[in-house]
Amino acid sequence: MDTEQLIRSLAADNSHRARPVGYVLMLALLAAAPVSLLIFFAELGVRPDIMTAMKNPFFDLKFAVTLALAISAIAVALHLSRPEASLRGFGWYLLIPAGLLVAGIGGEMMMPQRAPMMTRLVGNNSRFCLTWIPVLSLPLLIAALVGLRHGAPARPAVSGAIAGLVSAGFAATFYASHCTDDSPLFVATWYTLAIALVAAAGALIGLRVLKY
């Protein structure tokens, strides 16, 4: 092979360079989001008092927490998609939604409450929460795993769990507009349990599908 032909071959290889993981992950999540939304509107829908609820800061806090979780988990997932990466220096991102939730609980505790603490914690929708956040997460979890397969994570189970946090964060955002339990105590308990279930499923699936 002469030099000119070698240059042409290298240029051809370069033109077929794999797309960045972030780009593929974004496309996959955008493709899956309408599926989750379709399930949401077909089976749940937004709560009837949505306009009144928007005046409640604890209703708004639910969206701040769930979106912070999804965005933080995306940042961590993209970092872990490199073979040399570890959670060191990036794991603290996942403390952002936890910090928001702790601040919300503290704020609620300082306000006069009509309902007892256990009533606010248990709420009226705990079973729905544990069911529908994982259900709405499923299309997004598949999409996140597909996107991360374009990387080379050294810890596939950890990356799978983070993919679960991404998908559950967005799914919990959808669900939050239906849920009539706005107490941060309810969110800290039942949303967290539902999200943990999705993260565990992501870890188990990721252990298989994210190996390289």
Secondary structure, 3 states (H helix, E strand, C coil): CCHHHHHHHHHHHHHCCCCCHHHHHHHHHHHHHHHHHHHHHHHCCCCCCHHHHCCCHHHHHHHHHHHHHHHHHHHHHHHHCCCCCCCCCCHHHHHHHHHHHHHHHHHHHCCCCCCCHHHHHHCCCHHHHHHHHHHHHHHHHHHHHHHHCCCCCCCHHHHHHHHHHHHHHHHHHHHHCCCCCCCHHHHHHHHHHHHHHHHHHHHHHHHHHCCC
